[in-house]
Amino acid sequence: MSDELKKLNDDFNKNYNISYVDENLPVPTNKDILKHYICSLFVYGIGLLLLIFNPFYNGLTQKIGNIGLTNIAITMYLIYLFIAPIFLFTLKPKTVYISHNVDVVLYILKILNIKKNEKTSDILNRITPDYRQSQALMLFFIKFFFGPQLICWTIEHIQNISTNYKNFIDVNSFLQNQAKNYGNYVFAENLARYRGVIYGLLIQVLYFIDCIIFSIGYCTELVIFKNRIRTVDTSFFGIFVCLMCYPPFNAASSQFIEWQHNESNFEVITTNANSIIVWALYILSLFLLFIYTSASIALFTKASNLTNRGTVKIFPYNIIRHPAYVSKVLLWWIGSIAIISELIDFNGFGSVILYICSALMWTLIYILRAITEERHLLKDPEYKQYMEKVKYRFIPYVW
């Protein structure tokens, strides 16, 4: 490492990196560990109460049936309650010195420290978090906003995999019986139906892989996973364009920028369900979804929104810097072909133009997400090095 790069890394660790621990620090005392543990129980307890009493999360719980998001959250809280002290007091990690949960509690105590006859400037100073506190508060929001949603989506995809697998077994059995009774000609006629259930099963498996990886990313921050959070994006615009893409905020944004897309019914564009165009669209969609899931696999425990957990440089991030966004948006555009075909048939070209404008707006939102993410990540010298090696955001050798 050059002296200049070392200086940049030292500056980043000193001024921005909230996970940086000076190795020269002594082993934390039991008092330090207990402070971190109690503050963690308090902060996680607040999160648990938010899950239990927030109507949005109650709606998520109803979607996953008897398993229940609340039951999962309570179980995770109890595991931390009884298991964490064993590891903390045995291993005595120095990371307790930079506890984000302690920062959250210190901020709460700070705003509660009300004094008589405070000036406006004093009040503003009291309620304004310092750098570490603002990072910790945003981190709290990220984990308790995205984490439960990803857990619920993971469970939903498990349920969908089970349903699609049963459909596959039923269709396979039906087609085999048809082939025995009527010959391969009938089997060929039903090939589209066979393709549909296999495609439906595969996309649910790929989405499940994506969701479970992000669930792990949101729920963990461990040295052994190398996913300690270095910085959190606290910029208004970065947070805004990200939240627009997730429930419940995307319900509001969709009212202004409505965009429907279809990822599993390309047969509507032609009378021949086994045409080469339909097959090509299904194969291309699977390929794009494979790239999207590959990006999540590459991130692995570092996967999460609005955080820097270290730079990933392996495929597909060694090709372009935002393969997940590119593959997701292209998948939506491919799926839009079926929607546009139906709009032309039933609503005319005016509706098609409006639809394309909405699709372009959502594409712009994902471009803005990429730009705001990079603006945040550029604080890290490691990401600057990565950008010098992987020069293109979205299209190799073009952009």
Secondary structure, 3 states (H helix, E strand, C coil): CCHHHHHHHHHHHHHCCCCCCCCCCCCCCHHHHHHHHHHHHHHHHHHHHHHHHCHHHHHHHHHCCCCCHHHHHHHHHHHHHHHHHHHHHHHCCHHHHHCHHHHHHHHHHHHHCCCCCCCHHHHHHHHCCCHHHHHHHHHHHHHHHHHHHHHHHHHHHHHHHHHHHHHHHHHHHHHHHHHHHHCHHHHHHCHHHHHHHHHHHHHHHHHHHHHHHHHHHHHCCCCCCCCCCCEECCCHHHHHHHHCCCCCHHHHHHHHCCCCCCCCCHHHHCCCCCCHHHHHHHHHHHHHHHHHHHHHHHHHHHCCCCEECCCCCCCCCCCCCCHHHHHHHHHHHHHHHHHHHHHHHHCCHHHHHHHHHHHHHHHHHHHHHHHHHHHHHCCCHHHHHHHHHCCCCCCCCCC
